[in-house]
């Protein structure tokens, strides 16, 4: 029983480090446009076109054509 208690306490101690809050002075850095997942609209559209063309179930970005990327 002592082994399981020790293992449980170690896991709880490791997980406590994951629950840190964002400090007020860090929020400005995280709110910058380059910190977003899709900051560049043209690059995002191109990536969606490539993904949907490779998927072969739909045409590229909603235009006619097959999965080969043909329009």
C-alpha atoms as an extended CHARMM CRD file, in Angstrom:
* protein
*
        71  EXT
         1         1  UNK       CA              0.0000000000        0.0000000000        0.0000000000  PROA      1               0.0000000000
         2         2  UNK       CA              2.8710000000        2.3410000000        0.7380000000  PROA      2               0.0000000000
         3         3  UNK       CA              4.1640000000        1.9520000000       -2.8240000000  PROA      3               0.0000000000
         4         4  UNK       CA              0.8250000000        2.9520000000       -4.3510000000  PROA      4               0.0000000000
         5         5  UNK       CA              0.4980000000        5.9340000000       -2.0290000000  PROA      5               0.0000000000
         6         6  UNK       CA              3.9670000000        7.1160000000       -2.9640000000  PROA      6               0.0000000000
         7         7  UNK       CA              3.2160000000        6.6950000000       -6.6750000000  PROA      7               0.0000000000
         8         8  UNK       CA             -0.0660000000        8.5830000000       -6.3150000000  PROA      8               0.0000000000
         9         9  UNK       CA              1.6540000000       11.4470000000       -4.5060000000  PROA      9               0.0000000000
        10        10  UNK       CA              4.3450000000       11.6560000000       -7.2000000000  PROA      10              0.0000000000
        11        11  UNK       CA              1.7230000000       11.7920000000       -9.9570000000  PROA      11              0.0000000000
        12        12  UNK       CA             -0.2500000000       14.4440000000       -8.0870000000  PROA      12              0.0000000000
        13        13  UNK       CA              2.9180000000       16.4990000000       -7.5970000000  PROA      13              0.0000000000
        14        14  UNK       CA              3.7700000000       16.3160000000      -11.2940000000  PROA      14              0.0000000000
        15        15  UNK       CA              0.2710000000       17.3480000000      -12.3420000000  PROA      15              0.0000000000
        16        16  UNK       CA              0.2500000000       20.3610000000      -10.0140000000  PROA      16              0.0000000000
        17        17  UNK       CA              2.9130000000       22.0000000000      -12.1790000000  PROA      17              0.0000000000
        18        18  UNK       CA              0.5650000000       21.9790000000      -15.1860000000  PROA      18              0.0000000000
        19        19  UNK       CA             -2.0220000000       24.2330000000      -13.5680000000  PROA      19              0.0000000000
        20        20  UNK       CA             -0.2460000000       27.5800000000      -13.7990000000  PROA      20              0.0000000000
        21        21  UNK       CA             -2.3250000000       30.6120000000      -14.6940000000  PROA      21              0.0000000000
        22        22  UNK       CA             -1.3940000000       33.2350000000      -17.2640000000  PROA      22              0.0000000000
        23        23  UNK       CA             -0.1290000000       36.3350000000      -15.5180000000  PROA      23              0.0000000000
        24        24  UNK       CA             -1.5890000000       39.7530000000      -16.4590000000  PROA      24              0.0000000000
        25        25  UNK       CA              1.6840000000       40.9520000000      -17.9970000000  PROA      25              0.0000000000
        26        26  UNK       CA              1.8190000000       37.8340000000      -20.2270000000  PROA      26              0.0000000000
        27        27  UNK       CA             -1.6360000000       38.3550000000      -21.7130000000  PROA      27              0.0000000000
        28        28  UNK       CA             -0.4760000000       41.1570000000      -23.9980000000  PROA      28              0.0000000000
        29        29  UNK       CA              2.1320000000       38.8700000000      -25.5330000000  PROA      29              0.0000000000
        30        30  UNK       CA             -0.3810000000       36.0840000000      -26.0950000000  PROA      30              0.0000000000
        31        31  UNK       CA             -2.8960000000       38.4690000000      -27.6850000000  PROA      31              0.0000000000
        32        32  UNK       CA             -0.5500000000       39.5160000000      -30.5130000000  PROA      32              0.0000000000
        33        33  UNK       CA             -1.7790000000       38.6110000000      -34.0280000000  PROA      33              0.0000000000
        34        34  UNK       CA              1.2410000000       36.4250000000      -34.7840000000  PROA      34              0.0000000000
        35        35  UNK       CA              0.3980000000       34.2300000000      -31.7890000000  PROA      35              0.0000000000
        36        36  UNK       CA             -2.8690000000       33.0260000000      -33.3680000000  PROA      36              0.0000000000
        37        37  UNK       CA             -3.0790000000       29.6480000000      -35.0520000000  PROA      37              0.0000000000
        38        38  UNK       CA             -4.1270000000       31.1030000000      -38.4160000000  PROA      38              0.0000000000
        39        39  UNK       CA             -2.4490000000       34.4990000000      -38.5210000000  PROA      39              0.0000000000
        40        40  UNK       CA             -1.9440000000       34.5640000000      -42.3050000000  PROA      40              0.0000000000
        41        41  UNK       CA             -5.2100000000       34.2010000000      -44.2330000000  PROA      41              0.0000000000
        42        42  UNK       CA             -3.5400000000       33.4280000000      -47.5820000000  PROA      42              0.0000000000
        43        43  UNK       CA             -1.3440000000       30.7350000000      -46.0630000000  PROA      43              0.0000000000
        44        44  UNK       CA             -4.3620000000       29.2010000000      -44.2930000000  PROA      44              0.0000000000
        45        45  UNK       CA             -6.3800000000       29.1380000000      -47.5380000000  PROA      45              0.0000000000
        46        46  UNK       CA             -3.4830000000       27.5140000000      -49.3930000000  PROA      46              0.0000000000
        47        47  UNK       CA             -3.0740000000       24.8790000000      -46.6550000000  PROA      47              0.0000000000
        48        48  UNK       CA             -6.8210000000       24.1200000000      -46.7700000000  PROA      48              0.0000000000
        49        49  UNK       CA             -6.6200000000       23.7450000000      -50.5480000000  PROA      49              0.0000000000
        50        50  UNK       CA             -3.7070000000       21.3170000000      -50.3190000000  PROA      50              0.0000000000
        51        51  UNK       CA             -5.3640000000       19.3260000000      -47.5110000000  PROA      51              0.0000000000
        52        52  UNK       CA             -8.6790000000       18.9790000000      -49.2970000000  PROA      52              0.0000000000
        53        53  UNK       CA             -6.9350000000       18.0650000000      -52.5620000000  PROA      53              0.0000000000
        54        54  UNK       CA             -5.0020000000       15.3000000000      -50.8480000000  PROA      54              0.0000000000
        55        55  UNK       CA             -8.1150000000       14.0950000000      -49.0440000000  PROA      55              0.0000000000
        56        56  UNK       CA             -9.6280000000       12.9470000000      -52.3770000000  PROA      56              0.0000000000
        57        57  UNK       CA            -13.1500000000       13.1560000000      -50.9780000000  PROA      57              0.0000000000
        58        58  UNK       CA            -13.7650000000       16.7670000000      -52.0040000000  PROA      58              0.0000000000
        59        59  UNK       CA            -12.4380000000       19.3480000000      -54.4170000000  PROA      59              0.0000000000
        60        60  UNK       CA             -9.9520000000       22.0090000000      -53.4100000000  PROA      60              0.0000000000
        61        61  UNK       CA            -11.5760000000       24.6700000000      -51.1870000000  PROA      61              0.0000000000
        62        62  UNK       CA            -15.1170000000       24.2240000000      -52.4850000000  PROA      62              0.0000000000
        63        63  UNK       CA            -14.4700000000       24.5270000000      -56.2280000000  PROA      63              0.0000000000
        64        64  UNK       CA            -15.3480000000       21.8780000000      -58.7730000000  PROA      64              0.0000000000
        65        65  UNK       CA            -12.9490000000       19.0700000000      -59.5250000000  PROA      65              0.0000000000
        66        66  UNK       CA            -11.8380000000       15.7960000000      -58.1040000000  PROA      66              0.0000000000
        67        67  UNK       CA             -9.4310000000       14.8770000000      -55.3860000000  PROA      67              0.0000000000
        68        68  UNK       CA             -6.4560000000       15.4800000000      -57.6710000000  PROA      68              0.0000000000
        69        69  UNK       CA             -6.6750000000       19.2590000000      -57.1890000000  PROA      69              0.0000000000
        70        70  UNK       CA             -7.9730000000       19.9400000000      -60.7070000000  PROA      70              0.0000000000
        71        71  UNK       CA            -10.4000000000       22.8170000000      -61.1350000000  PROA      71              0.0000000000
